[in-house]
Amino acid sequence: MARVAVVDVNDKPFDRVEAILFEEKGKIQPKNRVNENRRKEKKKKKKKKKKKKKKKKKKKKKKKKKKVIRLLRNRNIIG
């Protein structure tokens, strides 16, 4: 069975921490720290999945048609 104990922690920003005392391990683990560790593990798993960046396609420049030839064709001088 696990016993619930209240521990004073001076180093941390919070004064009182509800801790779970595991008799098998003989260690005191605050609930807050256990939750933080679980969150960190989940975040690490998310970081491993990286999306590949899509390469941007270069836009081809359109060649400018010469206006002179077009004008001459319209006037029936060429072709």
Number of C-alpha atoms within 10 A of each C-alpha: 7 9 9 12 12 12 14 12 11 9 7 9 7 9 10 13 17 15 20 18 18 14 11 8 7 8 11 15 14 17 13 11 12 13 11 11 12 11 11 12 12 11 11 11 9 10 9 8 8 7 6 6 6 6 6 6 6 6 6 6 6 6 6 6 8 8 9 9 13 12 12 12 12 11 10 9 9 10 8
